[in-house]
Amino acid sequence: MGAGESGTGSADRQDARRETPSPRTYSRRAALRAALGMAGVAALAACGGASSTPATGGGSTPAATSGAVSLPATGTTPAARATTTTASVTTGAARATATTTRAGGARATAAGSPVAVDGTIPGGDPNVPDAYLKPPIPFKSVAAAPAGGGRVTTFQIQETAPVPGRAENRYWQELERRVGATIEPTWAPTSSWGEKFATLTAGGEFPDLCWLLPTDPRGAAQNRTLQQGAFTDLTPYLTGDALKEYPNLAAFPPQLWKNVAIDKKIYGVPRPTLSGTVLVFRRDWMEKVGMTQPRNAAEMLQLLVAVTKGDPDGNGRADTYGLGQAANQFSFGFMQQMFRAPNGWRRNPDGSLTNTIETAEHKAAVAFARGVWEAGAYHPETPTMTVAQSRTGFDAGQFAGFHGAFTAVTGRRAGARLVNPAADVIGLPPPGHDGGKGVAHTGSGFSGFAAIPSRVGRDRERVKELLRVLDWYAAPFGSEEWIFKQYGLEGVHHTLRPDGTRGRTELGTREIGDLPNLSNNPPVFYYAEEPNLAPAMQGLYRELLAIGVGNPVEGLFSPTEVAKGSELTQLGNDRLAAFVTGREPLSGLDAYIRDWRSRGGDQIRREYEEALKGQ
């Protein structure tokens, strides 16, 4: 729900990375209660790219087979934007079809289905974002520039190509004018942000606004600095009536503020995102080999083998595979969810914890992955594939699917169509291995947060000014501020089409880059280039929400996890690769578990069990 789309830095990519076999346990505990988390700008997993992203601005009880959400067929044209749109959602044996129109507030055809009001389809649930078939009329969300001059230094994640410098970048110049301050970013590439932060730490001085992701094992240094008091406790500013001073931040769902808290303290403003993961898959290939959405593990294996051996691209060569995935991940998170493995940890009735790698469900998922490898359905370079190779390989049609962030569906849908306009990429929810329902491992609903160093926090007025800046960056979908953040200046960085949609120019893409990514708005489903995707993606999200399961230790602190999380993550990745590719027998899983326990796993367990006693 943010990966072979499993890079770093962006919101949902972190959620996808949590699906690796190692027992990493960070994120936010409240996501357990909120299922798929709440809100924000959806950033793609590293392989997801930046195209066609949403506007950003459960249980495991077996049940009837879950179906897919129908995405628009390949070839949907802009002309269809003004026509009736149908999103079909199959859940269990029942099928509900919600029919909406672009304008006029047409009623839905099924009882309880959301109603479109002038192109807006309400989520119908606090955790399901609204969908838009067209953008709303622009409005102002901020009355004046939030800063009063001077400069604002930042530490920001860099997920796209570097932008031109200020002197040659009109967007950067206009951004500073609208914010009311000079913006001086220190960029942290997705491939090395942990090292970049360590360099800042060694220097002893942090920028005014620092992007932190202590929930990731690579953020261990960030977690340590937080525990050592290097960043300001913003709880007094971002709770109760004080939060009302920042209307756009106050519009964040309350659950999101609970999710971002660490030991009940808020240290920063989150970058919200859609949460969760799916199997990003070529539906046109599935249809080409005469198959439909798998209903169980056996059918999933059958599908993967069929697209490997059935020449779905029609070129007459045996050059396609069922799955590919970067960073030794093997799409394993999806398999864990098919077998209903717990999300990180399982809390037992007596209060004790069992890590996912210690469960029978995990072992069954490893055995399934081994079977996929033995069937030849993994791309042979999966054990060594980089994130970039995974992204380009999928787009080029080397393999049919990978386990990625929810938002990777639309990113790779656009990317694959650049290579083959007929490519039809969809997201598959995990079926239960036995024909019942799978589970969807939920995430925190955000990708890091913007924190303020303690040295800056001593000046209360400066803190409030910086929070006003972040409030500007969190402008809601459709607002004038959001439009500028996303698209820049009309006629320079983007064009306004007759139907009200906007499209970036080449200059806009080059100059905007990651400059506006300090904070984001709560998410909505809106795709300017393919509006009919919105209700379909909303339906897919709702389906995942229904089977979502969280991690019982989210939001809790384990010193040993901070110290040894990266080591144990690497241990898990290495051993998974060995088991899947046959370098180690599956009987070695018990030895791996003992190794994990002795190298810190048991101590982490004890620390979390103790922390849970206080909940």
C-alpha positions as CSV (number, residue, x, y, z in Angstrom):
1,M,0.0,0.0,0.0
2,G,5.1,4.0,-1.6
3,A,9.4,-2.8,-3.7
4,G,10.9,-3.9,-6.8
5,E,9.5,-0.6,-6.6
6,S,11.2,-0.8,-3.4
7,G,13.5,2.2,-3.4
8,T,13.8,4.6,-0.6
9,G,12.6,7.9,0.4
10,S,9.2,8.1,-1.1
11,A,6.2,7.4,0.9
12,D,4.9,4.2,-0.3
13,R,8.2,2.7,-1.2
14,Q,8.9,2.3,2.5
15,D,5.7,0.3,2.9
16,A,6.8,-2.0,0.1
17,R,10.2,-2.4,1.7
18,R,8.6,-3.6,4.9
19,E,7.5,-6.7,3.1
20,T,11.0,-8.1,3.0
21,P,11.7,-11.3,5.0
22,S,13.7,-9.7,7.7
23,P,11.8,-8.9,10.8
24,R,12.0,-5.1,10.6
25,T,9.3,-3.6,12.8
26,Y,9.3,0.1,12.5
27,S,6.4,2.4,11.5
28,R,3.4,3.6,13.5
29,R,1.3,1.5,15.8
30,A,-1.9,3.3,15.1
31,A,-1.9,2.1,11.6
32,L,-3.1,-1.2,13.2
33,R,-6.3,0.6,14.1
34,A,-6.5,2.6,10.8
35,A,-5.9,-0.3,8.5
36,L,-4.4,1.3,5.5
37,G,-3.2,4.5,7.1
38,M,-4.5,7.9,6.2
39,A,-3.5,10.2,3.7
40,G,-1.2,12.2,1.6
41,V,0.7,12.8,-1.5
42,A,1.3,9.5,-3.0
43,A,4.9,9.0,-4.0
44,L,5.8,6.0,-6.0
45,A,8.1,3.3,-4.9
46,A,11.5,3.8,-6.4
47,C,10.7,1.8,-9.5
48,G,7.3,3.3,-9.6
49,G,8.5,6.5,-11.2
50,A,6.6,9.8,-11.2
51,S,4.0,9.4,-13.8
52,S,0.3,9.3,-13.2
53,T,0.5,9.4,-9.4
54,P,-2.6,10.2,-7.4
55,A,-3.0,13.8,-6.7
56,T,-1.2,14.5,-3.6
57,G,-1.2,17.2,-3.1
58,G,-8.2,-6.9,8.2
59,G,-8.3,-10.1,9.0
60,S,-7.3,-13.4,7.8
61,T,-10.5,-15.3,8.1
62,P,-11.1,-17.4,4.9
63,A,-14.0,-16.2,2.9
64,A,-15.3,-16.2,-0.6
65,T,-12.7,-15.5,-3.3
66,S,-11.8,-11.9,-3.6
67,G,-11.9,-10.4,-7.1
68,A,-10.0,-7.5,-8.7
69,V,-10.9,-3.9,-9.2
70,S,-11.4,-3.2,-12.9
71,L,-9.1,-0.5,-14.2
72,P,-10.1,1.2,-17.4
73,A,-9.2,-0.8,-20.5
74,T,-6.0,0.1,-22.4
75,G,-6.6,2.9,-24.8
76,T,-9.0,5.0,-22.7
77,T,-9.0,8.4,-24.4
78,P,-9.4,11.9,-23.1
79,A,-12.7,12.0,-24.9
80,A,-14.0,9.5,-22.4
81,R,-13.5,12.0,-19.6
82,A,-16.9,13.5,-20.2
83,T,-18.6,10.2,-20.4
84,T,-20.0,7.7,-17.9
85,T,-17.3,5.9,-15.9
86,T,-17.8,2.5,-14.4
87,A,-15.7,1.0,-11.6
88,S,-16.4,-2.6,-11.0
89,V,-15.4,-4.0,-7.6
90,T,-15.7,-7.7,-6.9
91,T,-15.6,-8.7,-3.2
92,G,-16.4,-12.2,-2.3
93,A,-19.3,-13.6,-4.3
94,A,-21.0,-10.3,-4.6
95,R,-20.3,-7.8,-7.3
96,A,-21.2,-4.1,-6.9
97,T,-20.9,-1.8,-9.8
98,A,-20.8,1.9,-9.1
99,T,-21.7,4.1,-12.1
100,T,-20.8,7.7,-11.9
101,T,-20.7,10.6,-14.3
102,R,-18.2,13.4,-14.6
103,A,-20.7,16.1,-13.7
104,G,-24.3,16.5,-12.4
105,G,-24.2,14.4,-9.3
106,A,-25.5,11.2,-10.8
107,R,-26.7,8.5,-8.4
108,A,-24.8,5.3,-8.0
109,T,-26.4,2.2,-9.4
110,A,-25.9,0.0,-6.3
111,A,-27.2,0.7,-2.8
112,G,-24.4,2.2,-0.6
113,S,-22.1,3.0,-3.5
114,P,-20.5,6.5,-3.4
115,V,-22.3,9.2,-5.4
116,A,-20.4,11.4,-7.8
117,V,-21.0,15.1,-7.2
118,D,-19.8,17.2,-10.1
119,G,-17.0,14.7,-10.8
120,T,-16.1,13.9,-7.2
121,I,-16.6,10.4,-5.9
122,P,-16.5,10.4,-2.0
123,G,-14.5,7.7,-0.4
124,G,-17.3,6.8,1.9
125,D,-14.9,5.9,4.7
126,P,-12.5,8.1,6.7
127,N,-9.6,5.9,5.4
128,V,-10.6,6.0,1.7
129,P,-9.7,9.1,-0.2
130,D,-12.1,10.8,-2.5
131,A,-11.8,10.2,-6.3
132,Y,-12.0,13.0,-8.9
133,L,-12.9,12.7,-12.5
134,K,-12.0,16.4,-13.0
135,P,-10.2,19.0,-10.9
136,P,-12.2,21.4,-8.7
137,I,-12.3,25.1,-9.3
138,P,-9.0,26.6,-7.9
139,F,-9.2,28.3,-4.6
140,K,-6.7,29.9,-2.2
141,S,-5.8,28.0,1.0
142,V,-3.2,30.4,2.4
143,A,-3.9,34.1,2.7
144,A,-0.2,35.3,2.5
145,A,3.3,34.2,2.2
146,P,4.1,32.1,5.3
147,A,7.6,33.3,5.9
148,G,8.8,36.9,6.6
149,G,12.0,36.9,4.6
150,G,15.4,35.4,5.4
151,R,16.2,31.9,4.4
152,V,14.9,28.4,5.1
153,T,17.5,25.6,5.0
154,T,16.3,22.1,4.3
155,F,17.4,18.4,4.2
156,Q,15.2,16.8,1.5
157,I,15.0,13.4,-0.2
158,Q,15.9,13.5,-3.9
159,E,13.8,11.0,-5.8
160,T,14.1,12.4,-9.3
161,A,16.8,14.0,-11.4
162,P,18.6,17.1,-9.9
163,V,17.0,20.4,-10.9
164,P,18.8,23.4,-12.3
165,G,20.2,25.8,-9.8
166,R,18.3,28.8,-8.6
167,A,19.7,31.3,-11.0
168,E,18.6,29.2,-14.0
169,N,15.4,27.9,-12.4
170,R,12.3,30.1,-12.7
171,Y,10.2,27.6,-10.7
172,W,12.7,27.8,-7.8
173,Q,12.6,31.6,-7.9
174,E,8.8,31.7,-7.9
175,L,8.6,29.1,-5.1
176,E,10.7,31.4,-2.9
177,R,8.6,34.4,-3.8
178,R,5.4,32.6,-2.8
179,V,6.9,31.1,0.4
180,G,8.5,34.4,1.4
181,A,12.0,33.1,2.0
182,T,15.1,31.8,0.2
183,I,15.0,28.0,0.0
184,E,18.4,26.3,0.4
185,P,18.1,22.6,0.1
186,T,20.6,19.9,1.0
187,W,19.7,17.0,-1.2
188,A,19.8,13.3,-0.1
189,P,19.6,10.9,-3.0
190,T,17.4,7.9,-2.5
191,S,20.4,5.6,-2.8
192,S,22.4,7.2,0.0
193,W,20.2,9.3,2.3
194,G,21.3,7.4,5.4
195,E,24.9,8.2,4.7
196,K,24.1,11.8,3.8
197,F,22.3,12.2,7.2
198,A,25.3,10.7,9.0
199,T,27.5,13.3,7.4
200,L,25.1,16.0,8.7
201,T,25.2,14.5,12.2
202,A,29.0,14.5,12.2
203,G,29.0,18.2,11.3
204,G,26.9,18.9,14.4
205,E,24.4,21.2,12.8
206,F,21.1,20.4,11.0
207,P,19.1,22.5,8.5
208,D,16.0,24.3,9.7
209,L,13.7,21.5,8.3
210,C,15.0,18.0,8.1
211,W,13.3,15.1,6.4
212,L,13.5,12.1,8.7
213,L,12.5,8.5,8.2
214,P,13.5,6.8,11.4
215,T,11.1,4.0,10.6
216,D,13.5,2.6,8.1
217,P,16.5,0.6,9.1
218,R,18.7,3.0,7.2
219,G,17.4,5.7,9.4
220,A,19.0,4.2,12.5
221,A,21.2,7.3,12.9
222,Q,18.1,9.5,12.7
223,N,16.4,7.5,15.4
224,R,19.4,7.8,17.7
225,T,19.5,11.6,17.2
226,L,15.8,11.8,18.0
227,Q,16.3,9.8,21.2
228,Q,19.2,12.0,22.1
229,G,17.1,15.2,21.9
230,A,18.5,16.6,18.6
231,F,15.0,17.6,17.4
232,T,12.2,19.7,18.8
233,D,9.2,18.1,20.4
234,L,6.4,19.7,18.3
235,T,3.5,18.2,20.3
236,P,2.6,21.5,21.9
237,Y,2.3,23.1,18.4
238,L,0.6,20.3,16.6
239,T,-2.2,19.2,19.0
240,G,-5.3,20.7,20.3
241,D,-6.2,24.3,19.6
242,A,-2.6,25.1,18.6
243,L,-2.9,23.0,15.5
244,K,-5.7,25.3,14.2
245,E,-3.0,28.0,13.5
246,Y,-2.1,25.8,10.5
247,P,-5.4,25.0,8.7
248,N,-3.9,22.8,6.0
249,L,-2.1,20.7,8.6
250,A,-5.2,20.6,10.8
251,A,-7.0,19.0,7.8
252,F,-4.7,16.0,8.1
253,P,-6.7,13.1,9.5
254,P,-6.3,12.8,13.3
255,Q,-5.1,9.2,12.9
256,L,-2.1,10.4,10.9
257,W,-0.9,12.5,13.8
258,K,-1.2,9.5,16.0
259,N,0.7,7.4,13.5
260,V,3.6,9.8,13.2
261,A,4.1,10.1,17.0
262,I,7.1,8.3,18.5
263,D,6.6,7.4,22.1
264,K,3.6,9.7,22.1
265,K,5.6,12.7,20.9
266,I,5.2,14.5,17.6
267,Y,8.6,15.4,16.2
268,G,7.6,16.5,12.7
269,V,5.0,17.1,10.0
270,P,4.4,13.9,8.0
271,R,4.6,13.5,4.3
272,P,1.3,11.6,3.9
273,T,0.9,8.9,1.3
274,L,-1.4,6.1,0.3
275,S,-0.5,3.0,2.2
276,G,0.0,-0.6,1.2
277,T,1.2,-2.9,-1.5
278,V,-0.1,-4.9,-4.4
279,L,1.2,-7.2,-7.2
280,V,1.8,-4.8,-10.1
281,F,0.9,-6.9,-13.1
282,R,0.4,-6.9,-16.9
283,R,-3.3,-7.8,-17.4
284,D,-2.9,-7.9,-21.1
285,W,-0.4,-10.7,-20.7
286,M,-2.7,-12.5,-18.3
287,E,-5.4,-12.4,-20.9
288,K,-3.1,-13.4,-23.7
289,V,-2.3,-16.7,-22.0
290,G,-5.9,-17.3,-21.4
291,M,-6.0,-16.8,-17.6
292,T,-7.9,-14.6,-15.1
293,Q,-7.0,-13.3,-11.7
294,P,-5.7,-16.1,-9.5
295,R,-7.9,-17.2,-6.7
296,N,-5.3,-19.2,-4.7
297,A,-1.6,-20.0,-4.6
298,A,-1.8,-22.8,-7.1
299,E,-3.5,-20.5,-9.7
300,M,-0.9,-17.9,-9.0
301,L,1.9,-20.2,-9.8
302,Q,0.1,-21.4,-12.9
303,L,-0.2,-17.8,-14.1
304,L,3.4,-17.0,-13.5
305,V,4.5,-20.1,-15.4
306,A,2.1,-19.4,-18.2
307,V,3.4,-15.9,-18.9
308,T,6.9,-17.3,-18.7
309,K,6.3,-20.0,-21.3
310,G,3.4,-18.6,-23.3
311,D,5.1,-15.8,-25.3
312,P,2.6,-13.2,-24.1
313,D,4.5,-10.4,-26.0
314,G,4.0,-12.3,-29.2
315,N,7.6,-11.9,-30.4
316,G,8.2,-15.7,-30.9
317,R,11.0,-15.7,-28.3
318,A,11.2,-17.2,-24.8
319,D,12.2,-13.9,-23.2
320,T,9.4,-13.1,-20.7
321,Y,9.1,-14.1,-17.1
322,G,6.4,-14.1,-14.4
323,L,8.2,-12.0,-11.8
324,G,11.2,-9.7,-11.4
325,Q,12.2,-7.7,-8.4
326,A,15.1,-5.5,-7.2
327,A,17.2,-5.9,-4.1
328,N,16.7,-9.6,-3.6
329,Q,13.1,-9.1,-2.7
330,F,11.5,-11.8,-5.0
331,S,8.1,-10.2,-4.6
332,F,8.1,-12.1,-1.3
333,G,5.9,-9.6,0.6
334,F,3.0,-10.5,-1.7
335,M,3.6,-14.2,-1.0
336,Q,3.6,-13.6,2.7
337,Q,0.3,-11.9,2.4
338,M,-1.2,-14.8,0.4
339,F,-0.2,-17.1,3.2
340,R,-1.5,-14.6,5.9
341,A,1.8,-14.2,7.6
342,P,1.7,-11.5,10.3
343,N,2.8,-7.9,9.6
344,G,6.1,-7.9,11.3
345,W,4.9,-9.4,14.6
346,R,2.0,-11.3,16.0
347,R,0.8,-10.5,19.5
348,N,-0.3,-13.6,21.3
349,P,-3.1,-13.8,23.8
350,D,-0.6,-13.9,26.7
351,G,1.0,-10.6,25.5
352,S,4.1,-12.3,24.0
353,L,5.2,-11.6,20.5
354,T,6.1,-13.9,17.6
355,N,8.0,-12.5,14.7
356,T,6.8,-13.3,11.3
357,I,9.8,-15.3,10.4
358,E,9.0,-17.7,13.2
359,T,5.6,-18.6,11.8
360,A,4.4,-21.5,9.7
361,E,2.8,-19.0,7.3
362,H,6.2,-17.4,6.6
363,K,7.8,-20.8,6.0
364,A,5.0,-21.7,3.6
365,A,5.6,-18.4,1.7
366,V,9.3,-19.2,1.4
367,A,8.4,-22.6,0.0
368,F,6.1,-21.1,-2.5
369,A,8.8,-18.6,-3.7
370,R,11.2,-21.5,-4.0
371,G,8.6,-23.2,-6.3
372,V,8.4,-20.1,-8.5
373,W,12.1,-20.2,-8.9
374,E,12.3,-23.9,-9.7
375,A,9.6,-23.4,-12.3
376,G,11.7,-20.8,-14.0
377,A,9.1,-18.1,-13.5
378,Y,11.5,-15.5,-11.9
379,H,13.6,-13.4,-14.1
380,P,17.1,-15.0,-13.8
381,E,18.7,-11.7,-12.8
382,T,16.2,-11.1,-9.9
383,P,18.9,-11.9,-7.2
384,T,21.2,-9.1,-8.5
385,M,18.7,-6.7,-10.2
386,T,19.0,-3.0,-9.2
387,V,16.0,-0.8,-8.6
388,A,16.6,1.0,-11.9
389,Q,16.9,-2.3,-13.8
390,S,13.7,-3.5,-12.2
391,R,11.9,-0.4,-13.3
392,T,13.2,-0.4,-16.9
393,G,12.9,-4.2,-17.2
394,F,9.2,-4.1,-16.3
395,D,8.5,-1.3,-18.6
396,A,10.3,-3.0,-21.4
397,G,8.3,-6.2,-21.0
398,Q,10.9,-8.5,-19.5
399,F,8.6,-9.7,-16.8
400,A,4.9,-9.5,-16.0
401,G,4.8,-8.4,-12.4
402,F,6.5,-7.4,-9.1
403,H,5.4,-6.6,-5.6
404,G,5.3,-2.9,-5.2
405,A,3.7,0.1,-3.5
406,F,0.1,0.7,-4.2
407,T,0.9,3.9,-6.2
408,A,3.4,1.9,-8.4
409,V,0.4,0.7,-10.3
410,T,-0.2,4.0,-12.0
411,G,3.5,4.9,-12.3
412,R,4.3,1.7,-14.1
413,R,1.1,1.8,-16.1
414,A,2.4,5.0,-17.6
415,G,5.9,3.8,-17.9
416,A,5.0,0.6,-19.7
417,R,2.8,2.4,-22.1
418,L,5.7,4.6,-23.2
419,V,7.3,1.4,-24.5
420,N,4.1,-0.3,-25.6
421,P,0.9,1.7,-25.8
422,A,-1.1,-1.5,-25.5
423,A,0.4,-2.4,-22.1
424,D,-2.4,-2.8,-19.5
425,V,-0.9,-2.7,-16.0
426,I,-3.2,-3.3,-13.0
427,G,-2.8,-4.1,-9.3
428,L,-3.7,-7.5,-7.9
429,P,-4.7,-7.9,-4.3
430,P,-3.3,-11.0,-2.6
431,P,-5.6,-14.0,-2.8
432,G,-5.6,-16.5,0.1
433,H,-3.4,-19.4,-0.7
434,D,-6.3,-21.7,0.0
435,G,-8.9,-19.8,-1.9
436,G,-10.0,-17.6,1.0
437,K,-8.9,-14.1,1.5
438,G,-5.3,-13.0,1.8
439,V,-4.2,-10.2,4.0
440,A,-2.9,-6.7,3.2
441,H,0.0,-5.6,5.4
442,T,-0.6,-2.0,6.3
443,G,1.8,0.8,6.6
444,S,2.1,4.0,8.5
445,G,0.4,6.2,5.8
446,F,3.3,8.6,5.5
447,S,6.9,8.7,4.2
448,G,9.0,10.4,6.8
449,F,8.4,13.8,8.3
450,A,9.9,17.3,8.4
451,A,11.5,17.9,11.8
452,I,12.9,21.0,13.4
453,P,16.3,20.8,15.2
454,S,16.4,21.6,18.9
455,R,18.7,24.6,18.3
456,V,16.0,26.2,16.1
457,G,13.3,25.0,18.5
458,R,14.5,27.4,21.2
459,D,13.0,30.2,19.2
460,R,9.2,29.7,19.5
461,E,8.4,32.3,16.8
462,R,10.8,30.7,14.4
463,V,9.2,27.3,15.0
464,K,5.8,28.8,14.2
465,E,7.1,30.4,11.0
466,L,8.6,27.1,9.8
467,L,5.3,25.3,10.6
468,R,3.5,28.0,8.5
469,V,5.9,27.1,5.7
470,L,5.0,23.5,6.0
471,D,1.4,24.4,6.1
472,W,1.8,26.1,2.8
473,Y,3.4,23.0,1.3
474,A,0.5,20.9,2.6
475,A,-2.1,22.9,0.6
476,P,-5.1,20.8,-0.4
477,F,-5.8,19.3,-3.8
478,G,-7.1,21.8,-6.3
479,S,-5.9,24.9,-4.4
480,E,-3.9,27.6,-6.1
481,E,-0.9,26.6,-3.9
482,W,-1.3,22.9,-4.8
483,I,-1.5,23.7,-8.5
484,F,1.7,25.7,-8.4
485,K,3.5,23.1,-6.4
486,Q,2.5,20.4,-8.8
487,Y,2.6,22.2,-12.1
488,G,4.5,25.5,-11.7
489,L,3.6,28.6,-13.7
490,E,0.9,28.3,-16.4
491,G,2.4,28.8,-19.9
492,V,5.9,28.1,-18.6
493,H,5.9,24.9,-16.6
494,H,2.5,23.6,-17.7
495,T,-0.4,24.1,-20.0
496,L,-4.1,24.3,-19.1
497,R,-6.2,22.2,-21.4
498,P,-9.7,23.0,-22.5
499,D,-11.2,20.3,-20.2
500,G,-9.5,21.9,-17.2
501,T,-6.7,19.4,-16.8
502,R,-3.1,20.5,-16.7
503,G,0.0,18.9,-18.1
504,R,3.6,19.7,-17.4
505,T,5.9,20.9,-20.1
506,E,9.4,19.5,-20.5
507,L,10.8,22.6,-18.7
508,G,8.3,22.1,-15.9
509,T,9.5,18.5,-15.3
510,R,13.1,19.6,-15.4
511,E,12.7,22.6,-13.1
512,I,10.2,21.3,-10.5
513,G,11.8,18.0,-9.6
514,D,11.7,17.4,-5.8
515,L,11.7,21.1,-4.8
516,P,8.1,21.0,-3.4
517,N,8.4,17.7,-1.5
518,L,8.8,19.0,2.0
519,S,5.2,18.2,2.9
520,N,2.1,17.0,1.1
521,N,-1.6,17.2,1.2
522,P,-4.0,14.4,2.2
523,P,-4.4,12.1,-0.8
524,V,-7.1,12.0,-3.4
525,F,-7.4,9.8,-6.5
526,Y,-7.0,12.0,-9.5
527,Y,-5.2,11.2,-12.7
528,A,-5.1,14.1,-15.2
529,E,-3.9,11.9,-18.1
530,E,-6.4,9.1,-17.4
531,P,-9.3,10.3,-15.3
532,N,-11.2,7.0,-15.3
533,L,-8.4,5.4,-13.3
534,A,-9.6,7.4,-10.2
535,P,-12.7,5.3,-9.2
536,A,-10.9,2.1,-10.1
537,M,-8.0,2.8,-7.9
538,Q,-10.3,4.0,-5.1
539,G,-12.1,0.6,-5.4
540,L,-8.8,-1.3,-5.2
541,Y,-7.7,0.7,-2.2
542,R,-11.0,-0.1,-0.5
543,E,-10.6,-3.8,-1.2
544,L,-7.2,-3.8,0.4
545,L,-8.5,-1.8,3.4
546,A,-11.0,-4.6,4.0
547,I,-8.2,-7.2,4.5
548,G,-5.7,-4.9,6.1
549,V,-3.7,-6.1,9.1
550,G,-1.2,-3.9,11.1
551,N,1.9,-4.4,13.1
552,P,1.2,-4.5,16.9
553,V,4.5,-2.8,17.7
554,E,4.2,0.2,15.4
555,G,5.2,3.4,17.1
556,L,7.1,1.7,19.8
557,F,10.8,2.0,20.4
558,S,13.4,-0.7,20.7
559,P,17.0,0.4,21.2
560,T,18.3,-2.9,19.9
561,E,16.2,-2.5,16.7
562,V,17.9,0.8,16.2
563,A,21.3,-0.6,16.8
564,K,20.9,-3.9,14.9
565,G,18.0,-3.4,12.5
566,S,20.1,-2.9,9.4
567,E,22.2,-6.0,10.2
568,L,19.2,-8.2,10.7
569,T,17.5,-6.8,7.6
570,Q,20.6,-7.8,5.6
571,L,20.7,-11.2,7.2
572,G,17.0,-11.7,6.2
573,N,17.6,-10.6,2.6
574,D,20.7,-12.8,2.2
575,R,19.0,-15.9,3.6
576,L,15.8,-15.4,1.6
577,A,17.9,-15.3,-1.6
578,A,19.6,-18.5,-0.6
579,F,16.4,-20.3,0.2
580,V,14.6,-19.2,-2.9
581,T,17.4,-19.9,-5.3
582,G,18.2,-23.3,-3.8
583,R,21.6,-22.4,-2.4
584,E,20.3,-23.5,1.0
585,P,17.7,-26.2,1.7
586,L,14.4,-25.1,3.2
587,S,15.3,-27.1,6.2
588,G,17.8,-24.3,7.0
589,L,15.0,-22.0,7.9
590,D,15.1,-23.1,11.6
591,A,18.8,-22.4,11.7
592,Y,18.2,-18.9,10.3
593,I,15.6,-18.2,13.0
594,R,18.0,-19.3,15.7
595,D,20.7,-17.0,14.1
596,W,18.2,-14.1,14.1
597,R,17.2,-14.7,17.7
598,S,20.8,-14.8,18.9
599,R,21.9,-11.8,17.0
600,G,19.4,-9.5,18.5
601,G,15.9,-10.8,17.6
602,D,15.1,-12.1,21.1
603,Q,16.3,-8.8,22.7
604,I,14.1,-6.8,20.3
605,R,11.2,-9.0,21.2
606,R,11.7,-8.4,24.9
607,E,11.9,-4.7,24.5
608,Y,8.7,-4.5,22.5
609,E,6.9,-6.8,24.9
610,E,7.9,-4.4,27.7
611,A,6.8,-1.4,25.7
612,L,3.4,-3.0,24.9
613,K,2.7,-3.3,28.6
614,G,2.4,0.4,28.8
615,Q,-0.2,0.7,26.0
